[in-house]
């Protein structure tokens, strides 16, 4: 189950961590281990993968690349409760147009748009 804006289960420390995107830092360990990239499609929970693969065309190719801490969809403010089809379209665009320059742009946009719009 995911949390929503003003979720009663979210503690003050959790709200602070989300506001400043500190909740993403543990994923950096996965980057150092080689299980993730800094940039790439964001991973989904297996439950969602099974569901989305049946309803969104071209969903599964996004799993051919390593997941990332940030991605083209996130840099374009498609996160949280945003339109899943648009996020997938952005992920496919990233996969088909990958370059070091695109990765650099995504990292810069991620920092430029630092504040999480959900909190």
N, C-alpha and C positions, 0 to 999 in steps of 0.2 A: 504494500500500500504506500502511495507517495503522499507527501505533505502538500498542503495548499497554503495560500496566503492566509495568515492569521490562524493557522492550525493550532489548536489548544495543546497538542503534544510537543510543539516546538518550544524548547527552553530558550532563555535569553542568550545563552552562549551559542546555541545553535543558530538563532536568528542573526547574531553578530557574525558568525562564521559564514553564513550564507550571503549576508549583505556584502561582505568583502571577499567572497569566493574562496575563503580559506577551507571550506569543506572539500575543495578539489585537491588540496595538497597531498593527501594520502595516495592519490592516484599517481603522483610523481614517482613514488617507489616502483610502481608498475612500469613506468617509462624507463627507469634505471635498470630494471630487471630485463627489459626487452620485450615485455608482454604488450606494451602499448607504445604509441608514438605521441609526440607533443601535439601533432596535428593529424586529424583523420576523422572519420565518422564516429560519433559518440556511440558507445556500446548500449544496447538495450538489454533489459532483463529477459531471460529465456521465455518466460510466459508471453511477453509482448512479441518476441521474434516469431513464435509459432502462430500467434493471432495475425500479425501484420503480414506475414508471408502469404497468407491466403487472400488478403483483401487489397494489398497495394502492389501494383505491377512493378517489376524490377527491384523488389525489396532485397532479395537475397544477395545480389552482387556486391552490396556494401559490406558484406562479411568476407570478401576476398582480400581486403586490406586490413592492416592493424587498426584497431580503434584508437582514437586520440583523446587527449584531455580537452582539446577544443577543436572546432571544425568550421567549415564554411557556413553551415546552418547556424551555429552558435554566434559566429561573427556577424551574422545578419539578423540577430535577435530572435532566432527561432529556437526556443528552449522551453522547458517546463510544459505548460498546457497549450503550446502552440500547435498549429496544423501539422500533423504527422506526415501527410503527403508532401507538403512543401519542404519539410526537413529532409525527407528521402530524396526529393528532386535536387536539393542542394548537395546532399551526400554524393549522388550519382554524378552531378556536375564536377564535384571535387575529384572524384576517381578518374573521370574521363579527361580532365584538364590539369592534372597534377603537375606542379613544377615547384622548384625551390622558391621562386618569386611568389607563387600563390601561397605557399606555406608562410613566407615572410609577411605577406599582406594579412593573412588570417591572424597571425600572432600579434601584429600591430593593431588590427581592429579589435582583437580580444582585449588588449590593454586600454585602447582608446574608449571602448564601451564597457569599462570595468564594472560599473555598478549594475548589479542584478536587478532587472526590472520587476521581478516577482515579489520582492520584499520591500 
